[in-house]
Amino acid sequence: KMDYWDTIRNQISGLRDISTMSFAEIGSSGIAMVFWFYLASILEPEEFGELHYYIGIAGLGAYLALIATQNTITVYVAKDIKLKSTLFVISLIGGGITAIIIFLLLYRFDIPFLVLGMILSYLAMGDLIGRKVFKEYSKYIILQKSLLLILGLGLFHLIGIEGILFGIALSYCVYIRIVYHELRHSSVNFPLLKTKLGFVLNNYGLNISASANGHIDKLVIGPLLGFAILGNYGLAIQVIGVFSIFSGTVFKYLLTHDASNISQTKVKKLTIIISVGISLLAITISPLIIPEFFPKYIDAIAAIQIISLGIVPGTISMFYISKFLGIEKSRYLIKNSILFATILILGMIILGSWFGIIGVASAHVIAQVVSLGFLFFINRKLKSEEIG
């Protein structure tokens, strides 16, 4: 009986934590949505596309520098393995080197500054989620997105489009306190890092391949198909991001529990059901919203509807990713990310050249489905090895 009631209490606590994170994610994403959608309403698609192009460069640079990924920190904090300070130091050093290289290549201060801001956010978020302090996590993301809106739009109206990236970078300064506190109160432990180097490097490889999935599409579309298509695609991705808030929140919740070997089967089933509804909602309302609020971005409608088909397979893939990270089997995720990135890039080049933004969006869904199939196969393989 005690086990039964303990299970009930754990489930209630889990739903409470997810609700706290979900409300924060929805609130912060709502603020970010106002920011991006306002910019889309006043910028031409070419300008909006160019902005996403530079953010793609910064994002790729941040991932290359981030030796200690957010997921690595989350897993080790959840397991109470004292590696945070060590991982913070090597990532910040990598970030400084990357920022200098980008500056020397582009002679721009805003992109290197944004790289450092992104790294601070990844380190701090990994720590907060790993410690399961979901209320504190929620406060920070709301504050960061509020600063994004205030500083991003403020600097845009003050100095022009160049101020947007500076405003985004400055908003990440809220995370300095978390990183500074850890560096000040914890010692660096390279011998311990050496014993965990395999998982850290596997996750780093996974992070780089994931960055290809999240940022290289912008670097491919802009030069190959033009910034106008990239602008429409960028708006579509922003809209899909809003509809993916719930599944993204669940992933962060599941990862810290998978790392602690705590099953959350009912949460996963409920997440799939909700994801189906979200996908149908995105397909239904995008033709109503885009012409009304973004008449310059009519081509984004088809892209939103097509990419929405990938929400459900993407959500199920998220369960496998969380599971593999929790049991420190990230080498399979590296292969999966490489597979996803390869299909995505080739699909965008081939289908994008033939069908424009429709081809680009279709490549996104194809990559999601193939990725899910690969993860399903690997999961069955691991289960058969356990039985054997």
C-alpha positions in Angstrom: 0.0 0.0 0.0 2.8 2.4 0.8 4.4 1.6 -2.6 1.1 2.4 -4.3 0.6 5.7 -2.5 4.3 6.6 -3.1 3.7 6.0 -6.8 0.6 8.2 -6.8 2.5 11.0 -5.0 5.4 10.7 -7.4 3.0 11.0 -10.4 1.2 14.0 -8.9 4.6 15.6 -8.1 5.7 14.9 -11.7 2.6 16.4 -13.2 3.1 19.5 -10.9 6.7 19.9 -12.1 5.7 19.5 -15.7 2.9 22.1 -15.2 5.3 24.5 -13.7 7.8 24.1 -16.5 5.0 24.2 -19.1 3.5 27.4 -17.9 7.0 29.0 -17.8 7.8 27.6 -21.3 4.5 28.9 -22.6 5.0 32.3 -21.0 8.6 32.7 -22.1 7.8 31.4 -25.6 4.9 33.7 -25.8 7.2 36.6 -25.1 9.7 35.4 -27.7 6.8 34.9 -30.1 5.8 38.6 -29.7 9.5 39.5 -30.4 9.9 37.4 -33.5 6.5 37.9 -34.9 6.7 41.7 -34.5 10.0 41.7 -36.3 8.5 39.5 -39.1 5.6 42.0 -39.4 7.9 45.0 -40.0 10.9 43.4 -41.8 10.9 42.2 -45.4 11.3 38.4 -45.8 14.9 39.0 -47.1 15.9 40.9 -44.0 14.2 38.4 -41.7 16.0 35.6 -43.5 19.4 37.3 -43.2 18.8 37.8 -39.5 18.2 34.0 -39.1 21.3 33.4 -41.2 23.5 35.2 -38.7 21.8 33.6 -35.8 22.5 30.2 -37.5 26.2 31.1 -37.6 26.2 32.1 -33.9 24.3 28.9 -32.9 26.7 26.7 -34.8 29.7 28.4 -33.2 28.2 28.0 -29.7 27.7 24.3 -30.3 31.2 23.8 -31.6 32.6 25.5 -28.5 30.3 23.8 -26.0 32.4 20.8 -24.9 30.0 20.4 -21.9 26.6 20.1 -23.5 23.4 21.1 -21.6 22.4 17.4 -21.6 25.7 16.3 -20.2 25.5 18.7 -17.3 21.9 17.7 -16.7 22.7 14.0 -16.5 25.8 14.5 -14.2 24.0 17.0 -11.9 21.1 14.6 -11.6 23.5 11.7 -10.8 25.4 14.0 -8.3 28.7 13.6 -10.1 30.8 16.6 -9.2 31.9 17.7 -12.7 29.9 21.0 -13.2 32.8 23.4 -12.6 35.2 21.5 -14.8 32.7 21.3 -17.6 31.9 25.0 -17.2 35.6 26.0 -17.4 36.4 24.1 -20.6 33.2 25.3 -22.3 33.9 28.9 -21.5 37.4 28.6 -22.8 36.1 27.0 -26.0 33.5 29.8 -26.3 36.2 32.5 -26.0 38.3 30.9 -28.7 35.3 30.5 -31.0 34.2 34.1 -30.5 37.6 35.4 -31.5 37.7 33.2 -34.6 34.2 34.4 -35.7 35.2 38.0 -35.2 38.4 37.6 -37.2 36.4 36.0 -40.0 33.4 38.4 -40.1 34.7 41.5 -38.4 31.4 41.8 -36.4 31.1 42.1 -32.7 27.4 41.1 -32.4 27.8 37.4 -33.5 30.8 36.6 -31.2 28.9 38.3 -28.3 25.8 36.2 -29.1 27.9 33.0 -29.1 29.1 33.7 -25.5 25.5 34.4 -24.4 24.2 31.2 -25.8 26.9 29.2 -24.1 26.1 30.8 -20.7 22.4 29.9 -21.2 23.2 26.2 -22.1 25.4 25.8 -19.0 23.0 27.4 -16.6 19.9 25.6 -18.0 21.7 22.2 -17.7 22.5 23.0 -14.0 18.9 24.1 -13.1 17.2 21.2 -14.8 19.7 18.6 -13.4 19.0 19.9 -9.8 15.3 19.7 -10.5 14.7 23.2 -9.3 11.9 23.8 -11.8 10.5 26.9 -10.2 13.9 28.6 -10.3 14.4 27.4 -13.9 11.0 28.9 -14.8 11.9 32.3 -13.3 15.1 32.5 -15.2 13.6 31.7 -18.6 10.8 34.2 -18.1 13.4 36.9 -17.1 15.6 36.1 -20.1 12.8 36.3 -22.6 11.5 39.5 -21.1 15.0 41.0 -21.6 15.0 39.7 -25.1 11.9 41.6 -25.9 12.9 44.8 -24.2 16.6 44.9 -25.3 16.1 43.4 -28.7 13.3 45.7 -29.8 14.8 48.7 -27.9 18.2 48.4 -29.6 16.5 47.7 -33.0 14.6 51.0 -32.8 17.7 52.8 -31.5 20.4 51.7 -33.9 18.6 49.6 -36.5 18.6 45.9 -37.5 22.2 45.6 -36.2 21.0 46.1 -32.7 18.8 42.9 -32.7 21.7 40.5 -32.3 23.2 42.6 -29.5 19.9 42.7 -27.7 19.5 38.9 -27.9 23.1 38.5 -26.6 22.5 40.9 -23.7 19.4 39.0 -22.6 21.5 36.0 -21.8 23.5 37.9 -19.2 20.9 36.8 -16.6 22.7 33.4 -16.4 26.1 34.9 -15.4 25.1 34.6 -11.7 24.5 30.9 -11.9 27.8 30.1 -13.8 29.8 32.5 -11.6 28.4 30.9 -8.4 29.4 27.4 -9.6 32.9 28.5 -10.6 33.5 30.3 -7.3 32.2 27.5 -5.0 33.3 24.3 -6.8 36.8 23.1 -7.7 37.9 21.8 -11.1 38.5 18.1 -11.2 40.2 16.9 -14.4 41.0 13.4 -13.1 37.3 12.8 -12.6 36.6 14.2 -16.0 39.1 11.7 -17.5 37.0 8.8 -16.2 33.9 10.3 -17.8 35.5 11.5 -21.0 33.8 8.9 -23.2 30.3 10.1 -22.4 31.3 13.8 -22.5 32.9 13.5 -25.9 30.0 11.3 -27.3 27.6 14.0 -26.1 29.8 16.7 -27.6 29.7 14.9 -30.9 25.9 14.6 -30.5 25.7 18.3 -29.8 27.7 19.2 -33.0 25.5 16.9 -35.1 22.4 18.4 -33.4 23.6 21.9 -34.2 23.8 20.8 -37.9 20.1 19.8 -37.5 19.1 23.1 -35.9 21.3 25.7 -37.6 22.9 24.4 -40.8 19.6 24.4 -42.6 19.7 28.2 -42.3 23.2 28.3 -43.7 22.2 26.1 -46.6 18.9 27.8 -47.5 20.2 31.4 -47.5 23.0 31.1 -50.0 21.4 28.3 -52.1 17.7 29.4 -52.3 17.8 33.0 -51.3 17.1 34.9 -48.1 13.4 35.4 -49.1 12.8 31.7 -48.9 14.9 31.6 -45.7 12.7 34.3 -44.2 9.5 32.4 -44.9 11.1 29.2 -43.6 12.3 31.1 -40.5 8.8 32.3 -39.8 7.5 28.7 -40.2 10.1 27.4 -37.8 9.1 30.0 -35.3 5.5 29.0 -35.5 6.3 25.3 -35.2 8.5 26.2 -32.2 5.4 27.6 -30.5 3.5 24.4 -31.1 6.4 22.3 -29.9 6.7 24.0 -26.5 4.9 21.2 -24.7 7.0 18.3 -26.1 10.2 20.3 -25.5 9.2 20.8 -21.8 8.4 17.1 -21.4 11.9 16.2 -22.8 13.6 18.3 -20.1 11.5 16.8 -17.4 12.1 13.2 -18.7 15.8 13.6 -19.1 16.5 14.3 -15.4 14.2 11.4 -14.4 15.7 8.9 -17.0 19.1 9.9 -15.7 17.8 8.9 -12.2 16.2 5.7 -13.5 12.7 6.8 -12.7 10.0 5.5 -15.2 7.4 8.0 -16.6 5.4 5.8 -18.9 2.0 7.6 -18.3 3.6 10.9 -19.0 4.9 9.7 -22.3 1.5 8.3 -23.4 -0.2 11.6 -22.5 2.4 13.6 -24.4 1.8 11.6 -27.6 -1.9 12.2 -27.5 -1.4 15.9 -26.9 1.2 16.1 -29.7 -1.3 14.7 -32.2 -3.8 17.4 -31.2 -1.1 20.1 -31.5 -0.1 18.8 -35.0 -3.7 19.0 -36.2 -4.2 22.4 -34.7 -1.1 23.8 -36.4 -2.3 22.5 -39.8 -5.8 23.9 -39.3 -5.1 27.4 -38.1 -1.9 28.4 -40.0 -4.0 29.4 -43.2 -6.1 31.6 -41.0 -3.2 33.3 -39.0 -0.5 34.0 -41.6 -2.5 36.0 -44.2 -4.1 38.1 -41.4 -0.9 39.0 -39.5 2.0 38.3 -42.0 0.7 39.0 -45.5 4.3 39.1 -46.8 4.9 35.5 -45.8 2.2 33.6 -47.6 4.7 30.9 -48.6 5.1 30.1 -44.9 1.6 28.5 -44.8 2.5 25.4 -46.7 5.8 25.1 -44.9 4.0 25.2 -41.5 1.4 22.6 -42.5 4.1 20.2 -43.8 6.5 20.5 -40.9 3.6 20.0 -38.5 3.4 16.4 -39.7 6.8 15.9 -38.1 5.7 16.9 -34.6 4.5 13.5 -33.5 7.5 11.4 -34.8 9.7 14.1 -33.4 8.0 13.7 -30.0 8.4 10.0 -30.0 12.1 10.3 -31.0 12.5 12.6 -28.0 11.5 9.7 -25.7 14.3 7.5 -27.1 16.8 10.4 -27.0 16.1 11.0 -23.3 16.3 7.3 -22.5 19.7 6.8 -24.3 21.1 9.9 -22.6 19.9 8.8 -19.2 21.7 5.4 -19.6 24.8 7.2 -21.1 24.4 5.5 -24.6 24.9 8.7 -26.5 27.0 7.2 -29.2 23.8 5.9 -30.8 22.4 9.4 -30.8 25.5 10.7 -32.6 24.8 8.3 -35.4 21.1 9.3 -35.4 22.0 13.0 -35.6 24.4 12.5 -38.4 21.7 10.5 -40.2 19.2 13.2 -39.6 21.5 16.0 -40.7 22.5 14.1 -43.9 19.0 13.5 -45.0 17.9 17.0 -44.0 20.7 18.8 -45.9 20.5 16.5 -49.0 16.7 16.8 -49.0 16.9 20.6 -48.7 19.4 20.8 -51.5 17.6 18.4 -53.9 13.9 19.0 -53.0 14.5 22.7 -52.2 16.0 23.2 -55.7 13.0 21.5 -57.3 10.1 22.7 -55.2 11.3 25.7 -53.2 10.0 26.1 -49.7 7.7 23.1 -50.0 10.7 20.9 -50.8 12.6 22.3 -47.8 9.7 21.6 -45.5 9.2 18.1 -46.9 12.9 17.3 -46.3 12.4 18.3 -42.6 9.6 15.7 -42.2 11.4 13.0 -44.1 14.4 13.4 -41.8 12.2 13.2 -38.7 10.5 9.9 -39.8 13.8 8.3 -40.8 15.3 9.4 -37.5 12.5 7.8 -35.5 12.8 4.5 -37.4 16.6 4.4 -36.6 16.0 5.1 -32.9 13.2 2.5 -32.7 15.6 -0.1 -34.3 18.4 0.8 -31.8 16.0 0.5 -28.8 14.9 -2.9 -29.9 18.5 -4.0 -30.4 19.4 -2.8 -26.9 16.4 -4.7 -25.4 17.4 -7.9 -27.2 20.9 -7.6 -25.9 19.6 -7.3 -22.4 17.5 -10.4 -22.8 20.3 -12.3 -24.4 
